[in-house]
């Protein structure tokens, strides 16, 4: 299994839904339809969580789908 962190910059997110349309395991619509990380900690500026599974490629594909590059996926 791979451990990785997903972070969504909510100040950059423009609510296109590209990430959670691509990967509903890691992302969902939050306040104002902005992307939130499933099960994560969310405040006004970011949503973040760590995962320990084999779905990092799905998370990375969703990050690439973001038209404003608001998502980072970092392997820990």
C-alpha positions in Angstrom: 0.0 0.0 0.0 1.0 3.6 -0.7 0.7 6.3 1.9 -0.1 9.7 0.3 -1.6 13.1 1.1 -4.2 15.0 -0.9 -4.6 18.7 -0.4 -7.1 21.0 -2.2 -6.4 24.7 -2.1 -9.9 26.2 -1.7 -8.7 29.7 -2.4 -7.8 28.5 -5.9 -10.6 26.0 -6.5 -13.3 27.3 -8.9 -15.8 24.5 -8.4 -15.7 22.8 -11.8 -16.4 19.4 -10.3 -13.7 17.8 -12.5 -12.0 16.1 -9.6 -15.0 14.4 -8.0 -16.4 13.6 -11.4 -13.1 11.7 -12.0 -12.6 10.2 -8.6 -15.4 10.0 -6.1 -13.3 7.8 -3.7 -11.2 10.8 -2.6 -13.1 13.9 -3.5 -16.7 15.2 -2.9 -18.6 18.5 -3.2 -18.3 20.7 -0.2 -19.4 24.2 0.6 -20.1 26.2 -2.5 -19.6 23.0 -4.5 -15.8 23.3 -4.0 -13.8 20.1 -3.8 -13.3 18.6 -0.4 -11.2 15.6 0.4 -13.3 12.7 1.7 -12.8 12.2 5.4 -10.4 15.1 5.6 -9.9 18.3 7.6 -11.4 21.3 5.9 -11.1 25.0 6.8 -11.6 28.2 4.7 -8.3 27.8 2.9 -7.8 24.0 2.3 -9.1 20.5 2.5 -6.6 17.7 3.3 -6.4 14.1 4.3 -3.9 11.2 4.1 -4.7 7.8 2.6 -3.0 4.4 2.8 -4.4 2.5 -0.2 -3.6 1.5 -3.7 -5.7 4.3 -5.4 -3.0 7.0 -5.7 -3.3 6.9 -9.5 -7.0 7.8 -9.2 -6.2 10.7 -6.9 -3.5 11.9 -9.3 -5.7 11.7 -12.3 -8.3 13.8 -10.6 -5.7 16.3 -9.6 -4.6 16.5 -13.3 -8.3 17.1 -14.3 -8.4 20.3 -12.2 -8.3 23.2 -14.7 -6.7 25.5 -12.1 -4.2 23.1 -10.5 -5.8 23.5 -7.0 -5.0 19.9 -6.0 -1.7 18.4 -4.9 -1.1 14.7 -4.3 2.1 13.9 -2.4 3.5 10.4 -1.7 4.6 10.2 1.9 
